[in-house]
Amino acid sequence: EKRTLEIYEGQAVAENLVLKLLEGPESRELKTVIPEEFSIISVKVENGVCYVNLPAASLATLPEEEEQQRLILWTLADSLYSLDTIEELKFLADGTELKYFGGVSVSSVAARPAG
């Protein structure tokens, strides 16, 4: 789903984008990928690196199937890489860097895809 986001003074674009993803699609014909209980503490961008900090409890809300976990991770990554200012992603749980998002290595989305 393609959307135009309204950003107000003081709002960070990357964080606003992730919050809209968590709200799910506007179209009733589309299905949300991210579990309703999933939440984010913060999203910040520094020197081209986007830090997505989740509560550790959000990891427990992930589906058991790795394919579904991968879909959630790639949905977040694809959306964030749509912003020109982001070259690298780092996922954190309560401030500690994650190596795995459920059972999926975060290295698969760590760097902006070429092209």
Backbone as a ProteinNet text record, in pm:
[ID]
protein_1_A
[PRIMARY]
EKRTLEIYEGQAVAENLVLKLLEGPESRELKTVIPEEFSIISVKVENGVCYVNLPAASLATLPEEEEQQRLILWTLADSLYSLDTIEELKFLADGTELKYFGGVSVSSVAARPAG
[TERTIARY]
84.9	0	88.9	61.3	137.6	57	124	57.4	142.4	77.2	146.9	130.3	243.3	238	246.1	165.6	175.2	266.9	374.8	471.2	458.6	440.9	427.7	558.7	574.3	697.1	728.7	853.4	898.3	885.6	817	803.3	919.1	967	1072	1005.6	1055	995.3	999.7	1115	1129.5	1036	1027.5	940.5	794.5	755.6	619	585.2	678	657.3	631.2	711.8	694.6	561.8	525	397.7	280	288.4	182.5	178.3	294.8	298.8	229.1	252.8	191.3	39.9	-10.3	-154.9	-220.2	-142.3	-195.3	-243.5	-285.5	-326.7	-458.7	-474.1	-599.3	-704.4	-660.7	-751.4	-799.9	-930.6	-988.3	-954.9	-911.2	-877.2	-740.3	-659.6	-525.5	-524.3	-432.5	-420	-293.4	-301	-183.5	-84	43.1	149.3	201	200.8	260.1	153.4	184.8	86.7	39.3	-87.1	-146.8	-74.5	-24.2	42.2	186.6	239.9	377.8	389	492.8	510.2	656.8	678.9	812.4	835	954.3	989.1	1027.7	1118.3	1164.6	1228.2	1234.3	1303.9	1383.1	1514	1594.4	1698.1	1735.1	1833.8	1952.2	2071.7	2195.8	2299	2348	2452.5	2418.1	2294	2251.9	2212.6	2228.6	2191.5	2058.8	1963.2	1832.7	1828.3	1799.9	1790.6	1642.9	1596.8	1457.9	1461	1416	1422	1283.4	1275.3	1148.6	1153.2	1037.4	1036.5	1061.4	1138.6	1166.5	1037	933.2	803.5	744.6	780.3	729.5	778.6	898.5	951.7	866.9	807	721.5	590.4	554.7	429.3	447.2	572.4	597.4	537.7	489.2	439.2	552.5	517.7	618.3	688.2	617.8	673.9	779.4	898.5	1006.6	969.8	891.5	851.7	770	683.1	604.2	694.5	790.7	885.8	965.8	1009.5	1086.9	1002.1	875.3	785.7	771.3	759.2	749.1	878.6	992.4	1122.4	1142	1112.1	1129.1	1030.3	911.3	813.9	868.8	924	984.9	1103.2	1190.5	1311.1	1276.4	1188	1151.7	1094.9	1011.9	952.1	1057.8	1145.8	1248.8	1350.5	1385.5	1479.3	1417.2	1287.9	1225.9	1266.8	1324.2	1375.1	1521.2	1552.5	1688.2	1795.6	1758.1	1856.6	1902.9	1840.6	1874.3	1956.4	2075.9	2166.3	2182.9	2151.8	2174.2	2065.9	2026.6	1927.3	1987.3	1951.5	1988.3	1861.6	1831.9	1716.4	1766	1695.9	1733.1	1611.2	1635.8	1530.5	1570	1489.4	1518.4	1660.2	1704.1	1834.2	1950.8	1930.4	2036.9	2022.6	2131.9	2125.3	2090.3	1998.9	1954.6	2036.1	2064.4	2124.7	2014	1905.9	1793.9	1662.5	1573.8	1437.9	1351.6	1321.3	1263.1	1371.4	1346.2	1445.5	1518.5	1497.8	1554.4	1670.9	1784.5	1901.4	1872.3	1900.6	1877.8	1982.5	2087.6	2189.7	2130.9	2019.1	1956.3	1899.8	1878.7	1825.8	1913.7	2033.5	2117.9	2164.2	2185.4	2235.4	2134.5	2130.4	2038.7	2068.8	1965.3	1986.1	2041.4	2128.8	2184.8	2076	2083.6	1988.8	1874.2
-117.5	0	123	214.4	338.3	448.3	523.8	632	756.4	869.4	994.9	1028.9	1045.4	1075.5	1225.4	1272.3	1411.9	1416.3	1491.3	1504.1	1644.3	1651.9	1780.1	1818.2	1944.6	1994.8	1914.4	1871.6	1796.5	1645.1	1600	1456.8	1405.7	1287.7	1224.7	1141.2	1153.2	1084.1	932.3	877.1	731.9	677.5	745.7	698.8	705.3	812.9	828.3	716.1	683.1	577.3	443.1	410.5	284.3	282.9	394.6	400.7	376.9	429.9	407.4	260.3	197.1	53.6	-27.1	11.4	-59.5	-44.4	67.3	89.6	-5.2	-55.3	-145.1	-69.4	-143.6	-80.3	-4.6	99.1	173.9	97.8	26.6	-47.9	-173.8	-194.4	-314.8	-440.7	-423.3	-536.9	-595.5	-517.1	-562.3	-614.6	-705.1	-767.3	-715	-689.2	-642.2	-757.1	-725.3	-823.9	-826.5	-710.5	-695.7	-724.4	-810.8	-842.4	-716.6	-716	-601	-565.9	-666.7	-644.1	-593.8	-598	-556.6	-405.4	-360.5	-216.2	-177.3	-48.1	9.8	111	110.7	213.9	342.3	328.7	447.7	408.4	506.6	492	619.8	607.5	727.7	699.9	805.2	794.8	883.6	824.8	898.2	857.2	953.1	928.2	812.7	807.6	706.3	572.9	558	434.1	455.6	368.3	375.4	272.8	317.7	231.6	213.3	89.4	56.8	-17.3	50.2	-5	-56.8	-187.4	-250.1	-292.5	-300.3	-364.3	-514.1	-576.4	-720	-799.5	-751.6	-820.5	-828	-735.4	-738.5	-862	-908	-1027.1	-1150.1	-1150.4	-1262.6	-1263.6	-1152.1	-1145.7	-1193.1	-1219	-1262.1	-1400.1	-1423.1	-1557.2	-1659.8	-1785	-1889.4	-1921.1	-1907.1	-1942.2	-1840.7	-1890.4	-1801.1	-1722.3	-1780.3	-1709.7	-1584.3	-1594.3	-1479	-1375.7	-1422.8	-1332.8	-1257.2	-1329.8	-1269.3	-1163.8	-1191.8	-1098	-968.9	-980.7	-862.9	-782	-851	-784.5	-712.8	-779.5	-719.9	-605.3	-614.6	-505.6	-380.2	-396.2	-282.3	-228.7	-318.8	-277.5	-207.7	-267.2	-207.2	-67.2	-51.3	80	181.5	141.2	234	266.4	167.7	194.3	279.4	303.4	395.1	539.5	562.2	694.5	705	806.8	823.6	838.7	882.9	910.5	784.7	669.2	546.5	452.8	418.3	327.4	194.5	194.6	75.4	68.7	-53.2	-73.5	-152.7	-112.7	-188.2	-203.3	-326.4	-353.9	-380.3	-322.1	-336.6	-383	-453.1	-489.4	-428.4	-335.7	-262.8	-205.7	-156.4	-91.2	-181.6	-313.1	-408.2	-454.3	-445.2	-480.6	-627.8	-650.6	-786.2	-845.7	-973.7	-1047.5	-1123.1	-1155.2	-1228	-1158.7	-1159.5	-1109.2	-1234.1	-1284	-1417.8	-1515.8	-1593.6	-1688.5	-1642.4	-1515.1	-1463.2	-1368.9	-1392.7	-1307.5	-1166.6	-1065.8	-927.8	-885.4	-964.5	-929.7	-929.5	-999.9	-1006.1	-870.5	-780.7	-647.3	-534.9	-567.8	-469.3	-355.7	-383.8	-280.7	-257.5	-132.7	-97.8	-186.4	-245.1	-327.8	-245.2	-304.1	-234.4	-217.3	-102.7	-79.8	-8.5
0	0	0	-87.5	-95.1	-25.4	62.7	136	133.6	151	171.9	319.3	388.2	531.3	554.6	647.6	689.4	810.6	798.3	907.3	963.9	1093.6	1160	1226.7	1254.4	1316.1	1441.7	1451.6	1568.4	1552.1	1446.7	1424.4	1338.4	1370.2	1290.3	1181.4	1060.1	945.8	964.8	1001.4	1015.7	1123.8	1235.7	1344	1301.8	1234.1	1186.7	1088.6	1001.3	903	972.8	1073.5	1145.3	1221.4	1281	1353.3	1258.5	1137.8	1038.2	996.9	986.2	956	1065.1	1190.3	1302.7	1302.8	1248.9	1241.3	1141.4	1046.9	946.1	823.2	721.7	596.1	610.5	528.7	526.5	446.5	344.7	258.3	329.9	328.9	391.5	311.4	188.2	103.1	138.6	211.7	248.5	391.5	417	548.7	616.4	745.6	818.9	837.5	830.3	844.2	987.7	1052.6	1185.8	1292.5	1390.9	1495.2	1569.1	1607.1	1674.1	1804.4	1875	2004.8	1990.6	1869.6	1843.4	1862.1	1929	1949.7	1935	1930.1	1912.4	2024.2	2081.1	2180.2	2108.4	2009.7	1937.4	1805	1716.3	1588.7	1570.4	1553.2	1530.7	1423.1	1353.6	1246.9	1281.7	1279.8	1305.6	1202.2	1126.7	1026.2	932.7	887	792.1	852.3	984.2	1052	1123.8	1095	1159.8	1272.2	1392.7	1510.4	1544.6	1535.5	1568.9	1701.8	1807.7	1942.6	1981.7	2006.3	2044.2	2189.5	2253	2384.8	2363.2	2450.1	2435.5	2428.4	2494.1	2493.3	2352.7	2264.4	2127.1	2052.4	2085.2	2019.1	2051	2169.5	2209	2131	2068.4	1991.5	1847.7	1807.5	1670.4	1645.3	1524.2	1490.9	1501.7	1523.3	1537.2	1405.5	1294.6	1164.8	1122.2	1086.7	1044.1	919.4	830.3	708.3	743.1	842.2	887	955.7	1035.1	1100.2	994.3	891.1	781.9	710.6	688.2	621.7	703.1	833.2	920.6	914	926.7	922.4	789.4	679.2	546.5	523.4	579.7	568	634.9	754.5	824.9	745.4	699.4	626.9	495.5	415.7	286.7	305.3	405.3	430.2	473.2	562.7	610.5	500.8	418	308.6	197.8	203.9	108.1	137.2	256.1	293.9	250.3	174	120.2	227	345.9	451.2	524.2	495.7	568.4	480.6	529.1	459.1	531.8	661.1	743	850.5	887.1	993.2	1107.5	1228.1	1347.7	1430.8	1469.3	1553.8	1695	1792	1932.3	2011.8	2120.9	2215.4	2348.5	2395.2	2519.8	2519.5	2402.4	2390.4	2358.9	2356.6	2326.8	2181.8	2104.7	1963.2	1943.7	1850.3	1818.8	1704.2	1715	1604	1529.2	1602.7	1544.6	1577.2	1480.8	1494.1	1495.4	1615.5	1625.7	1585.1	1479.8	1431.4	1307.4	1266.8	1142.6	1172.7	1108.3	1127.2	1075.4	1155.2	1110.7	1007.9	991.9	891.8	750.9	730.8	599	554.7	648.7	615.4	669.7	716.3	783	693	564.9	471.9	360.3	313	203.6	83.8	25.1	-92.8	-209.5	-286.3	-403.7	-509	-579	-687.1	-640
[MASK]
+++++++++++++++++++++++++++++++++++++++++++++++++++++++++++++++++++++++++++++++++++++++++++++++++++++++++++++++++++

